[in-house]
Amino acid sequence: MELWQEVIVNKWRRLDNGEVMGYEVARKARELADFFESLNFMYYDTYGTRNFSSYVESAIRGYQANEQAYDDMHITTTHDLHDVQCNSYAFHDFDYYMSERWRDYFMYALENGI
């Protein structure tokens, strides 16, 4: 895992504290952290994983629709295939997209010392 990837994963792991953040928020933050952690370099500027939850899938589909990012991030879900591929731009942009939606949770975590 690359250093910038670790920074993103650690940012989401901070919110994985059910006692402070609430168990539902902690679960979703853990799922996002697991997704970012599982993205592996495949080939030239392409990362991919098969490890993502239904929450992450819905977040990716929302990102694609709202940001018109169909070219940068591909998601394939069929009966037996679950796969996400993205380039480094989409990797960072999806993190930013989700961070903006989770801004209040990050502020709450900061106020509570986590």
N, C-alpha and C positions, 0 to 999 in steps of 0.2 A: 504494500500500500504506500502510495506517495505521501509526502508530507502535507501537501495542501488537502489531500483527501482525509488525512487524519484530523486536520483542523476542523473540517466540516463534520466529521463523525463525532468528534468530541463536543462540538457545539450542540448537537442534537442529544447526545448522551447526558448532558447537563440537565435536561428536562425530564430525564427518566428517573424521577423521584416521586413515587406515588403518594407519599405522606404529605409532601408540600404542594405538589402540582395537581394532585388528584389522579386516581388510577387510570382513568380513560385517557387523559392527556399524556400521562407517562407511557401508556401502551402505544399510542400513536407516535410519540417521539422515538420510542425504541424501534418501532417498525421503520421509521424514516432513517434512523441511524444504521440499522441493519442493512437497509437498501443501499445507502451510500457506501457502507463498508464492503458490501459484496460486489460492487462494480469493479470488474477486472479489466485491465488493458487487454484488448484483443489484437488490434493491428492499428496502423496509422490513424492516430487521433480518434479511435473508437473504443468505447468501453461497453461492457455488456454484463448482464446477470440474469439468472433465472430465479433469484431469491427475492421475491417481493410479495407483499400481502395485498389483500383486496383494498385496504385503505390507500396504500401507495399507488396501486393501479388507478383508483379513482382520482387521486391527486395528479398523476401523470396525464390522465385523459383531460382533466380540467386545465392543466398547464398547456397542453397541446391546443385545446380549443380557444382558450383566452389569449394565448400568446402567438397563435398561428405557427407553432413550432413543430409541425409535422415532419419537416425535412431533417431537423436536428436530433429529434428523439423519436425512435420507433418502438412501438409496443406491439407484441404479437401474443394474443391469448386465444388458444383453441382448446379443444378437449384435452389434448395431451401435450401441448406446447405453451409454455409461458416464458417469454423472453423480452427483455428490454435492451435496446442498443442506443447509445447516444454519443455525440462527440463531446469534447471537453467544454465547448461553449455551452451546450445544453446542460451539462453536468452542473456548471456553476450557475447558470441561469435558473435552473429548476430549484437549486438550493436558495437562491435569492427570492424566487417566486414564493416558495413555501415560507421562508423567513419573514417576508412581508405579511403573510396571512397569520403568522404566529407571533407577530410583534408584541402583542399584549402579554402572551405567555412568557416571552423572553424578559420583558420588563418586570413581570411578577416574580420570576426566578431571580432576577438581579436584586430586587427589593428584599427578597428573602434569603439572600446570601448563597444561592447555588448557581 
